[in-house]
Amino acid sequence: MKKVLAILLAAVMSCTLLAACGQEKPAADTGDKTETTDTKTYAVEAGSAGEKIAKEKGLTYNSVAAQADTLMEVASGTSDAAIIDLLMAGAMIGEGTSYPNLKHTEELTTEEYGIGCRKDSDLTDFINNVLSETYADGTMQKLAETYGVQDAILEQPAAEDYTPAADGDVAAIQKKGTLVVGITEFAPMDYKDKNGEWIGFDADMAKLVAEKLGVKITFTVIDWDNKIMELDSGNVDVLWNGMTLTDEVTNAMNCTRAYCKNAQVVVVPAE
């Protein structure tokens, strides 16, 4: 009898254990699943806000030289998606553009653009006044409409009186006769037309600053990842290329007021 009871008890315990084992899988499925884990590979521009977002989110990414290259990565299938500026996405993807089979999806972050000068540079005040004057007389808005970024520009306060320092950057630039602007190719802000001339919203605004300084302008393509070094070394006088006002940027240089708003968006095939 004891043997029979022992057999029955063992059977009951086995059933209980099996039942418990059967319940573990559903419990795990409703817990930490991989549904929110992003397995895509993203193309990002080295040193850009897009790369920073990819790092912060723990995404798998390929760093390339320019934002335009990220679109080539997605179009060729080398990367699953790209993280780029909304302004560039508006100019370069979708119907009637270079990449009609790409589209942008969610906005990952919003941001503001500023112009970078060396620490304690009086060129910052000079550019801020140009931003104020061109906003007040409508020039900024007209240029923005030319490049399709009219909805992105930010209202500017009235210009303020100031006197450039005798030994400051403004005087030095006027003495040498050239304003050197550090850029990358970034449509619709800085890019070349069919004649090889630099145009774009930022390029045209920089030309206005050079005109008001009474000097010529030179656009120098730089490695954007090394922009702070390029500025501090004197290779360029100003960074004007849709530059996001991050803490790193504002701590490393003098920056103008924000003049344009933007966002980082994900670009994927339009299928």
C-alpha positions in Angstrom: 0.0 0.0 0.0 2.8 2.3 0.9 4.4 1.5 -2.4 1.3 2.4 -4.3 0.9 5.7 -2.3 4.5 6.5 -3.1 4.0 6.0 -6.7 0.8 8.1 -6.7 2.6 10.9 -4.8 5.5 10.8 -7.2 3.1 11.1 -10.1 1.3 14.1 -8.5 4.6 15.8 -7.9 5.7 15.2 -11.5 2.5 16.7 -12.8 2.9 19.7 -10.5 6.5 20.3 -11.7 5.5 19.8 -15.3 2.6 22.3 -14.8 5.0 24.8 -13.3 7.5 24.3 -16.1 4.7 24.9 -18.6 3.9 28.2 -17.0 7.4 29.6 -17.0 7.6 30.2 -20.8 4.5 32.4 -21.1 5.7 34.5 -18.1 9.0 35.1 -19.8 7.4 36.0 -23.1 5.4 38.8 -21.4 8.5 40.1 -19.6 11.7 41.4 -21.1 11.2 40.5 -24.7 13.3 41.8 -27.6 10.5 43.6 -29.3 11.9 46.9 -28.3 15.5 46.0 -29.3 16.4 47.7 -32.5 18.5 45.3 -34.7 18.9 47.7 -37.7 22.2 49.1 -38.7 22.1 52.9 -39.0 24.4 55.1 -41.1 25.4 58.3 -39.4 27.8 61.2 -40.1 30.9 61.0 -37.9 30.8 63.7 -35.2 27.1 64.6 -35.9 24.1 64.8 -33.7 22.9 61.6 -35.4 26.0 59.7 -34.3 25.5 61.0 -30.7 21.9 59.8 -30.7 23.0 56.4 -32.0 25.5 56.1 -29.2 23.0 57.2 -26.6 20.4 54.7 -27.7 22.9 51.8 -28.0 22.2 51.4 -31.7 24.4 49.6 -34.2 25.8 52.2 -36.6 28.2 52.9 -39.4 30.0 56.3 -39.3 30.6 57.9 -42.7 32.2 61.1 -43.8 29.0 63.1 -44.6 25.3 63.0 -44.2 24.9 62.6 -48.0 26.9 59.4 -47.7 24.4 58.0 -45.2 21.7 58.2 -47.8 23.9 56.3 -50.3 24.3 53.6 -47.6 20.6 53.1 -47.2 19.9 53.3 -51.0 22.6 50.6 -51.6 21.4 48.4 -48.8 24.7 48.7 -46.9 22.8 50.1 -43.9 19.2 49.5 -43.0 18.5 53.2 -42.1 20.1 56.5 -41.6 19.8 59.2 -38.9 20.1 62.7 -40.5 18.9 66.3 -40.2 15.3 66.9 -41.1 16.4 69.8 -43.3 18.6 67.6 -45.4 15.9 64.9 -45.6 13.5 67.5 -46.9 15.9 68.5 -49.6 17.3 65.1 -50.7 14.7 62.3 -50.3 11.3 61.7 -51.7 9.7 62.5 -55.0 11.7 64.7 -57.4 14.9 64.4 -55.4 18.1 62.4 -55.6 16.6 59.6 -53.6 12.9 59.2 -54.5 12.7 55.8 -53.0 13.7 56.9 -49.5 11.4 58.4 -46.8 11.9 59.7 -43.3 9.9 58.4 -40.3 10.0 59.5 -36.7 11.8 62.5 -35.3 14.2 61.3 -32.6 15.2 64.7 -31.2 14.6 68.4 -31.9 17.5 70.9 -31.9 18.6 74.4 -32.8 21.4 75.6 -35.1 24.0 78.2 -34.2 27.2 79.6 -35.7 30.6 79.0 -34.0 33.4 81.4 -33.4 36.5 81.2 -31.3 36.3 81.7 -27.5 35.8 85.4 -26.6 35.6 86.4 -30.3 33.9 89.6 -31.2 32.9 88.1 -34.5 30.0 86.4 -32.6 28.4 89.8 -31.8 29.0 91.0 -35.4 27.2 87.9 -36.8 24.4 88.2 -34.2 23.7 91.7 -35.5 23.7 90.6 -39.1 21.1 87.9 -38.1 19.0 90.6 -36.4 19.2 93.0 -39.3 18.5 90.4 -42.0 15.5 89.1 -40.0 14.1 92.6 -39.5 14.3 93.6 -43.2 13.1 90.3 -44.5 16.3 89.2 -46.2 16.6 86.1 -44.0 13.1 85.0 -44.8 13.6 85.4 -48.6 16.8 83.3 -48.5 15.0 80.7 -46.4 12.2 80.5 -49.0 14.8 80.0 -51.8 16.1 76.9 -50.1 12.8 75.6 -48.6 13.7 76.2 -45.0 11.4 79.1 -44.2 9.5 77.1 -41.6 12.7 76.4 -39.7 14.1 79.9 -39.2 13.8 81.5 -35.7 12.8 85.0 -34.9 15.7 87.3 -34.0 15.7 90.2 -31.5 16.6 93.7 -32.5 20.3 94.5 -33.3 22.4 95.9 -30.5 25.1 98.6 -30.7 28.6 97.3 -30.0 32.1 98.3 -30.9 34.5 95.6 -32.3 37.8 95.3 -30.3 40.8 96.9 -31.9 42.7 93.6 -31.6 39.7 91.2 -32.0 38.7 88.8 -34.7 36.7 91.3 -36.7 39.7 93.6 -37.0 41.9 90.7 -37.9 39.5 89.4 -40.6 39.1 92.9 -42.1 42.9 93.3 -42.1 43.6 90.0 -44.0 40.6 90.7 -46.3 39.0 87.2 -46.2 36.4 85.5 -44.0 37.2 81.7 -43.9 34.1 79.6 -43.3 34.4 76.0 -42.2 31.7 73.8 -43.7 30.8 70.3 -45.0 28.6 69.6 -48.0 25.2 69.7 -46.4 22.2 70.6 -48.5 20.2 72.8 -48.2 22.6 74.7 -46.0 26.0 74.4 -47.8 26.4 72.8 -51.2 27.8 73.4 -54.7 25.7 74.5 -57.7 26.2 73.2 -61.2 29.1 75.8 -61.6 30.9 74.5 -58.6 30.0 77.6 -56.5 29.0 77.2 -52.9 25.3 78.1 -52.2 22.7 77.2 -49.6 21.0 79.0 -46.8 24.0 79.1 -44.5 26.4 79.9 -47.4 24.3 82.8 -48.6 24.0 84.2 -45.0 27.7 83.9 -44.6 28.2 85.8 -47.8 26.1 88.6 -46.3 28.4 88.7 -43.2 31.5 88.9 -45.4 29.9 91.7 -47.4 29.1 93.7 -44.3 32.7 93.1 -43.1 33.9 94.4 -46.4 35.9 91.2 -47.2 35.9 88.3 -49.6 34.7 84.9 -48.5 36.3 81.5 -48.7 34.5 78.2 -47.9 36.8 75.5 -46.6 35.5 71.9 -46.3 36.7 70.4 -43.0 36.4 67.1 -41.2 33.3 68.0 -39.1 34.5 65.7 -36.3 37.6 68.0 -35.9 35.6 71.2 -36.2 36.8 72.6 -32.8 40.4 72.0 -33.6 40.0 73.6 -37.0 38.5 76.7 -35.4 41.0 76.9 -32.5 44.0 76.5 -34.8 42.9 79.4 -36.9 42.4 77.3 -40.1 38.9 78.7 -40.2 37.3 81.9 -38.8 33.8 80.5 -38.2 31.9 77.3 -38.3 28.7 77.8 -40.3 27.1 74.5 -41.4 23.9 73.7 -39.7 25.7 73.2 -36.4 23.6 71.8 -33.5 24.0 73.8 -30.3 25.1 70.9 -28.0 26.7 71.4 -24.6 30.0 70.2 -26.1 29.8 72.9 -28.8 28.7 75.8 -26.6 31.4 74.9 -24.0 34.2 74.8 -26.6 33.5 78.0 -28.6 31.5 81.2 -28.7 28.2 80.6 -30.4 25.7 82.9 -31.9 22.0 82.9 -31.0 20.1 80.0 -32.5 18.8 81.1 -36.0 17.2 77.8 -37.2 15.4 74.8 -35.7 15.8 71.3 -36.9 15.3 67.6 -35.9 17.1 64.3 -36.3 15.0 61.8 -38.3 15.3 58.2 -39.3 15.5 57.6 -43.1 14.4 54.2 -44.5 13.5 52.7 -47.9 10.0 53.8 -48.9 8.7 50.3 -49.7 
